[in-house]
Amino acid sequence: MKLKIVGVLLLTLLLTSTLGMTATDFLSVERTYLQGGAKVFIFQPSPEGGVKLLKQGHLSGLVTLRTESKKWREAETTENLHAVPTPLAIYITKDGKVGVKSIQPGKPLELKGMFPIEEVAEPHTKPGLRLPITARLKYKLRSLLGTSSCPWGYEELNDRYCIIENWEYLKDSYYADSKTFTEWIPFMGLKVKTGGYKEIRSISASWGIQLTTSTNSMWSLSIDGIPVLDFGTSYSGSTLKVSYAPEHVIETENGYLDRYLNLPLKYVVVVYNIPVYDKWRKEYASIPIAGVYPLEVMMSGEYNVGESDLNRNHLLTDYLPNSHFPTRNIKAEIKVAKTDFRGSYPNLVFDFQGSSGYNFYSTPLGGSAANWLWSKLPGIGTLSITFSYSSTSQSVATYRIDIEEGAPNRAYYASILKRNLTLTNSNNVEAAMYFATVDDGQDSLPPCIGNFCPKSLDPNTER
């Protein structure tokens, strides 16, 4: 009987999503089905800045939301690839676990706890509350009757924690905010750092990015520094294809080289602080959550970039625009590349593990966004801008490097950045970050690989 009821509700959800599309667009109303139950706050960033609270409470089953999506669609009058940010559900289960998930049109959302509160909550000062008269009377009566040990403005979650009862009691935007940024973002990059008898005199490169309507915008999230990834929506607009494959070799400057392929991007950054109260420790705390969502790739068409275009505009540069080389708290995959007797090493490529038929691709935040985010949540950890595309789609990213003129029969150490992320469905993925460093191994980085240490001048020297 229960399965039949769930089936009817899901069918209703799908029918209303399909048949009621015109009314939905007009009223900006969306419906989602919540599987399970929890204390839920549903937010969506607004085009004019800040965030809108769409729904709150102990929610389950079919939920109707009046969203900001229509405003976003009206604001995005462009032929470039663009996507509307999906609402985010932040929820706390009865067993004291926190979860954050994207609400995707027509898809049910399982309210399954992800992280225990004690692992992600940080001590915090008592929040300022603006309580209406009716709420004051309710909390006064609760205190007199001794029915709760929670502070005013909070409700019982379980035997240890209380949770803010009504988000609208909070006084300022510290607890929820968003800001949209438009910046040139490095999508691919390379550093060559060699010298002395191991100097690399030239390399060749073949890089390519093709983004289509089969590309998905992703919510890249951080819950107290723990990275999480969830799907948004696919893009609308025109295809973008950018390639960098010079016909001739690229000469280094005494063994050093920097190249960056950059794209103009509009994206939104959101921050949330979820107030909780720890009854065991008798202290206030908050759960810091941040997210990044790419809204628009602000160019379309086909571009074939060569060395003659270097620094003519921001598309190909030998410096990073508005950013830093993305190394902060990001792991690297390292390969040993031993040249042949001519000093060459062809086809230096890297593979990454996707999930459920999708590949994932990340780029670093721009400098303005990173500064704003860290001013709001200093300990939030690393965030990146992430896209996904199915392995059978027309969207693709290719990245290849060849050492053309290096030292004969010598080992070089190539490291490429990657992010180990967890999807909200608990699947682990590697998000490619196509930023590579080719090093001669004579400084302290990268670290040892297996039994081989890059610091050694002899590639056969073991630990």
N, C-alpha and C positions, 0 to 999 in steps of 0.2 A: 504493500500500500504506500509506504513511504517513498519507494523508488518511483512509483507511478506519479505521485505528487511532484517530486523533483523533476521528472521528465516533462510533465505538463508545464511547470514553471519555466524550464529551459526552452521548451517549444514556444511559449509565450514571449520569452525574451528575444528569440531569434526572429519571430514573426513581427514583433513590434520594431525591431531594429531594421528589418527589411521593408515592410509595408508602410511603416510610419516615418520613412526617412524625410519626406517633405515637411511634415509637422515637426519632426525632431529638429531639423535645421532652423525652422522658423522660431520655435520656442527655445532652442538650445537645450533640449532635454535629452538626457541619455539614461539608459537603464543597464543595470548590471546585477548579476546574481551572485550573492556571497554565500559560499559553502562553509558551514560552521558558524560560530558566533564569537564575538570579541568586542571589546571597547574599541571603536573605530573613529578615526578622524580622516576625512577625505578632503584633500586640498588640490587646487590647481593654480599655477602661476597665472597672473593677469597680464595682458599685453601692455598695460600702462604701468606695470611694476607692482611689487607686493604679491600677495597670494590671497586667494579667496577660499574660505571654508565652505565647502559644498554640502557637507553632511557630517554629523557627529552623533555618537550614542552607542548603545549596545545593539549592533546591527546584525542581521542575518537575512537570508532569503533575497527576494527581489527588491532592489533599491532604485529609486528614481532620483536623478541628479539634475539640477539646473546648472549647466557648466559654462565655462568661459570659451568653449571651443568655437562658437559662432563669431565671437569677437576676434579670436585669433585668425579665423578664415577671412574675415573682412579686412584685417590688418595686413594679411599676406597676399596682396594683389601683385603677383610676380609670376614670370614664366620659369624662374629658376627652381631648382629642386627645393621643396619646402614641406614641413610637417608641423602639425598641431601638437603641442605637448599634452600628453594624456594626463588625467588626474592621478594622483598618488594616494593610495590608502595606507595610512600608518595605523597599526592596530596592536593591541596588547591583549593576549589571551589570559584566561582565568588562571592558568598554571604559571603565569609570570614571564611569558616570552613575548618579545617584540618582533614585528614583521613589517616590511615595507614592500608594496607591490604596485605595479602600474595597472590601471583599469583600462583594459583594451576593449573597444566596442565589440559587442556580441559574444564576448568570452567570459565564462564564469570565473570567479576569483576565490581561491581556497584560503581561508583565514587560518593558516597553519603557522604556529610560532616558529621563529627562526633563531633568535638569540635570547638567552636568559637576561632579565633586566639587570641583575648584578654584574654581568659582564660588559654592559654597554652604558650604564648610568654613571654620571660624574657628579660629585658633590657640588651643590649650587646654593646660592643665597635664596631666601624666601622670596617668591615672586610677588610683585605688586598686583593686587586684584581690585577690580571695580565690581563690587557685589550689589545687585539691586536689593530693594527692601524685602521682596519676597524671599530671596535667597538668604538674606541675613536672618530673617525670622525662622526659616527652615533649619539653618545651621545652629541657631540659638536653641531651638527646641531639641535638636539632636544632641547638643551638649548637655542639656538639662536631663534628658532621658538616659544619657550614657549609651546610646545605641551604636556609636562609632568612635574609634580612636583616631580618625583622620582629622587633619586641620580643616578649617573653614575653606571652602572652595574645592575640596577634594572628596572623592568617593572611594569606598572600599573596593580593592581589586582582589586581594587574597589575604592570608594571615600576615603577610609581611609588607605589602605595598599598597599605597593609595595612589590614585591617578587623578589628574585635574578633571573635574566633572564637566565643566562647560568652557570651551576654548575662548568664548567671547568675554569671560571674566578677566582675561589677561589684559594688562594695560597697554603694552607697547609692542612694536614690530620685532623686537629682539627674538621673540619666540617663533616667528614665521615671517620670512621675507624672500624676495626674489629680485634679480636684476638681469637685464638682457644686455649682452655685449656683442659688438660687431668689430672683429679684428682679423688681421691676416694670421693664419695659424699654420705652422709647419706640419705638412702631412708626411713627408719623407725627408730623410737627411743622412749625411755621411760625414764622418771625421776620419782623416788619415793622419796618424801621428807616428812618424818613423824618422830615423836619422842615422848618421854614421854609415857603417858598412852595410846596414840593413835598410837604407833609404829606398823607398818606393818612388820611382821617378814618374810613373804614369799609371793610370787605371782606365777602365772603361765602365760605363754604367748603362743599364736599361731599366728605367722605372716607368710605371704606368698606373693611372687611376681612371677607372670608368665607373661613374655613378649614374644609376638609372632609377626608374620608379620601383624597381625591385629591391632597392636599398631601404633598409629599416633604420629609423632613428631609435636610439637606445637611451634609456635612463641609466646613467652611470652613477651609482649611489655609494654613500659611505655612512655606515652606522657606527659612530664612535671609532672611526678609523678602519672598520672592516669593510672591504669593497664588495659590492653586490651589483648585479646587472639585471635589467629587465627590459622587455620589448616595449617600444612605443608603437608608432604607426609607420607604414611605408610612405615614401615620399611621393608627392605630386610635382609635375613640372617637366622640364626638358633635360635631356641627357647631358652630362659633362664628361668630356674625355680629355685628359692631359697626359702627354708622354714626354719623357726626357731620355733620349737615346742618341747622344752625339755620334756623328759618323766617324769622327777621329778620336784618338785617345785623349784623355784629359790629363794634362801635365800638372804635377804637384809643384809646390814652392819649397824646394829643399826637403822634400819628404812629407810636407804638410798640406792638407786640403780640407776645405769645408764647402759643402753644397747642401742647399735646402730647397725643396719644392713646396711652395706655400699656396694656400687657397684662402679667399675671404669667406669668413663664416660668421653667421649670426647664431647665438646660442644663449640659453637661459640657465642661470645658476640659482638654485633654491636652497634655503637653510631652514631648519626646524629645530627647536628645543622643546622636547616633550616633558613637562613638569611631572615628577613623581615624588612621593614621600616614603621614606624607609622607616617603618614603625619599629623595627628591631634596633636600628641605630639612632632613631629619633633625629633624623636629618633630612633636609630637602636635597633633591637631586634633579638632574635633567638628562634626557637622552638626546645627544647631539646627532642630527641627521642632515646630510647635504646631498644634493643631486645636480647633475648637469645633463642638459638635453639639447642636441643640435637642432635648430629651427630651420635654417636656410643655408645652402651653399650658394653664395652670392655671385655666381657666374655660370654660364652654360655655353654649350658649343664645343668645338674641338680645338685644341692647342697643342702644337708640336714645338717643344722648347729645346733650344740648343745653347751652346756656350756663348754664342753672340748675344743672347738675351740676358746674360748674367748681370744682375743689378740694374737692368733697365727699368724694371718695375719691381713689384714684390713677388712675382711669380717664381723666379729663380734667383736665389741670393747666395752669397758666401758668408752670410751672417744670419742670426735668428731674429726675425721681427717680433717684437713684443713678447718674447718668451725666453726661456732658458733651455739648454739641452736637457731633455727629460730624463733625469737620473734619480730624482728624489724618491726614495722608497720603492723603486721599480727594479724588478729582477732583469737579468740578462741571460740570454742563451749564447754560449761561447763555442766557437769552433776553432780548431787548429788548421791553418792553411799552409801546407808546405809547398814551396815553389819547385818547379822542375829545373832542369839544367839551364834553361833560358831565362829563368827568373820570373816565370809567369804562373798564374793559378787561375784557371777559367771557372766560370759558373759557380760563384759563391752565392748560394741561395739558402733560405731558411724556411722550414715548414712549421706550422702552428696547428694545435689541436682545437678544432671547433666543437660544436655540439648540436645534435638533432638536425643535421644537414645544413647548418649555418656556419659561416666564417665570421670572425669578429675582428674589427680593426679600430685601433685607438690612436688619438693624437693628444698632445699635451694641451692643457689650458693655456690661454693667452695670459700675458703678464697682468693686465688690468683685472681680469676675472680672478686670478689666483690671489692677488693682493686683497681684493674685496672679500673673497671667501675666508682667507686666513685672518682678516680683521674681525670677522664675525665669529668664526669657530677655529681658533688657533690650533687645536689638537685634532682636527678632523682627518688628517692624513692626506693621501694622494688621490686626486680625482683626474679623470681624463675624459675626453669627448669620444664617444664610441658609436660606431655604425656596425650593421650586420647585413649580410646578404647570403642567400642560399647558394650552395655549391653548384646549382644548375642554372643560376640566373645570369643575366648579361652584365651585372655589376662585378667588378674584379679589381684587384690590386696586385701588381707585379713588381718585383724588386730583385734586381740582379746586379752583382758587382764582379768585375774581373780584374785581377792584378796583372797588368801588362808588362811592366818593367820594374821588377824588384831584384833583390839579391838572389842569385842561383842557389837552389837546394837549401833554402832557409825557411824556418817556421815563422809565420805571422799569426796573430791572434785576433780573430774577428768576433766581436760581440754585438748582438742585436737585442734591443729592448723588447720586453713582453710584459703583459700583466696577467697574473693568475687570478681569475675572477670566478665567482660563483653566481650562477643564475638563481633567480628566486625559486625555481623548481628544484634546486639543490644540485643541478648538473655543474661540473667544473669545466671551465673553458680557458684557453689561452688567447688573449687578445693581442694580435700582432701590433707592434709599434715599430715601423720601419725606419729606425734610427740606428745606424751601425757605426761602430768604431773599429778601424783596422790599425792595430798597434804592433810595434816591433818587440814588445815583451820586455823592454829594458827599464820600465818604471814599475810601480807597485801594483798596477791594475792592468788587465783583469786578474782574478785569482787563479790558483791552480785548477787544472781541468783533469780529472782522473788522476793518473800518475805523473802528469806533465805539468811543470810550473812555468808560466810565461816569463818569470823573472830570469830564468836561466837562458844563457846565450846558446846553449845546446838543446835542441828540441827533444833529444833522447834522455836528458837528465831526469831521473825520477825524484820523487819527494825524498 
